């Protein structure tokens, strides 16, 4: 009967498996929450939203992952190295986030400056266009008047029709 498993001997094994299974599930959940939050931060940063709250949440999720890793691994010296590695990675991500914020602010300022320049140029072009249209209308109006005079048969005045100005006696041209 040495090969048979009794319920009494299986209890500690099942209990140990349940504990390990729970720790593993907690670890997996912490990793999942961290991945989801990182994806949410990527989405928020692409939408140019304020993500300082997301950074604080990221700290919390990383702490949860660290805690879950400690529990799952039984907290050995390897966990200390993982903690330092994760903290270093977190610092790198924060630094990268700061750089991206600065770049975004500079791009926004450049875009606004470009838009303002384009508006000024457009206003100037519009003013010039209105002036040109008005000049053309005036030319067209004068051409129409001349055309009407020609159609009526009115000839331009002859030089003899002009009245001589009153000049002093003895004035010569």
C-alpha positions in Angstrom: 0.0 0.0 0.0 3.0 2.3 -0.2 2.0 3.5 -3.7 -1.5 4.7 -2.7 -2.2 8.3 -1.9 -4.4 8.9 1.1 -6.5 12.0 1.7 -4.4 12.7 4.7 -1.2 12.8 2.8 -2.6 14.7 -0.1 -3.9 17.6 2.1 -0.5 19.4 2.6 0.3 19.0 -1.1 -3.1 20.4 -2.2 -2.8 23.2 0.3 0.7 24.1 -0.9 -0.5 24.0 -4.5 -3.4 26.3 -3.6 -1.0 28.8 -2.0 1.4 28.8 -4.9 -1.5 29.1 -7.3 -2.9 32.1 -5.4 0.6 33.8 -5.4 1.0 33.1 -9.1 -2.5 34.5 -9.8 -1.7 37.7 -7.8 1.6 38.0 -9.6 -0.1 37.6 -13.0 -2.7 40.2 -12.0 -0.1 42.7 -11.0 1.8 42.2 -14.3 -1.4 42.6 -16.2 -2.4 45.8 -14.4 1.1 47.2 -15.0 0.9 46.4 -18.7 -2.6 47.9 -19.0 -1.5 51.1 -17.2 1.6 51.5 -19.5 -0.7 51.1 -22.5 -3.1 53.7 -21.0 -0.1 56.1 -20.5 1.0 55.6 -24.1 -2.6 56.5 -25.2 -2.7 59.5 -22.9 0.7 60.8 -24.0 -0.3 60.4 -27.7 -3.5 62.4 -26.9 -1.3 65.1 -25.3 -3.1 64.9 -22.0 -1.7 65.7 -18.6 -0.2 62.4 -17.5 1.3 63.3 -14.1 -1.5 61.3 -12.4 -0.6 58.4 -14.6 3.0 58.5 -13.4 1.8 58.3 -9.8 -0.4 55.3 -10.7 2.6 53.8 -12.5 4.6 53.9 -9.2 1.7 52.1 -7.5 1.5 49.4 -10.1 5.2 48.8 -10.1 5.2 48.5 -6.3 2.4 46.0 -6.7 4.4 44.0 -9.2 7.5 44.1 -6.9 5.4 42.9 -4.0 3.9 40.1 -6.0 7.3 39.0 -7.2 8.6 39.0 -3.7 5.7 36.8 -2.5 6.0 34.4 -5.4 9.7 34.1 -5.2 9.8 33.8 -1.4 11.8 37.1 -1.3 15.4 36.1 -1.9 18.4 38.3 -2.9 17.4 38.1 -6.5 14.3 40.1 -5.7 16.5 43.0 -4.5 18.2 43.1 -7.9 14.8 43.1 -9.6 13.7 46.0 -7.3 16.8 48.0 -8.3 16.3 47.1 -11.9 12.7 48.2 -11.9 13.5 51.4 -10.0 16.2 52.2 -12.6 13.7 51.5 -15.4 11.1 53.7 -13.7 13.6 56.5 -13.5 14.4 56.1 -17.2 10.8 56.2 -18.1 10.2 59.3 -16.0 13.2 61.0 -17.7 11.9 60.0 -21.1 8.5 61.3 -20.2 10.0 64.7 -19.2 11.9 64.9 -22.5 8.7 64.1 -24.4 6.8 66.8 -22.5 9.4 69.4 -23.3 9.4 68.4 -27.0 5.6 68.6 -27.1 5.7 72.0 -25.6 8.3 73.2 -28.1 6.3 71.7 -31.0 3.1 73.3 -29.8 4.8 76.7 -29.6 6.3 76.3 -33.1 2.9 75.3 -34.5 1.2 78.3 -32.9 3.9 80.6 -34.3 3.6 79.1 -37.7 -0.2 79.4 -37.6 0.0 83.1 -36.5 2.4 83.8 -39.4 0.1 82.0 -41.9 -2.9 84.1 -40.6 -0.9 87.3 -41.1 0.1 86.2 -44.6 -3.4 85.2 -45.4 -4.8 88.6 -44.2 -2.2 90.4 -46.3 -3.0 88.4 -49.4 -6.7 89.0 -48.8 -6.2 92.7 -48.6 -4.1 92.7 -51.8 -6.7 90.6 -53.5 -9.5 93.0 -52.5 -7.5 96.0 -53.8 -6.8 94.2 -57.1 -10.5 93.3 -57.5 -11.5 96.9 -56.8 -8.9 98.2 -59.3 -10.2 95.8 -62.0 -13.8 96.8 -61.3 -12.8 100.5 -61.7 -11.0 99.7 -65.0 -13.9 97.7 -66.3 -16.3 100.6 -65.3 -14.1 103.1 -67.2 -13.8 100.8 -70.2 -17.6 100.4 -70.2 -18.0 104.2 -70.2 -15.6 104.6 -73.0 -17.3 101.8 -75.0 -20.7 103.5 -74.4 -19.3 106.9 -75.6 -17.9 105.2 -78.7 -21.2 103.5 -79.4 -23.0 106.9 -79.1 -20.6 108.5 -81.6 -19.2 111.0 -79.2 -15.8 112.0 -80.4 -13.1 113.2 -78.1 -12.9 117.0 -77.9 -10.6 118.7 -80.5 -7.8 121.0 -79.5 -9.7 124.0 -80.9 -12.6 123.3 -78.5 -10.4 123.9 -75.5 -10.7 127.4 -74.1 -7.5 129.4 -74.0 -6.5 130.4 -70.5 -6.3 134.0 -69.7 -2.6 134.7 -70.0 -0.8 138.0 -69.5 -0.2 140.0 -72.6 3.0 139.1 -74.3 3.2 135.6 -72.8 4.7 133.0 -75.1 4.8 129.3 -75.0 
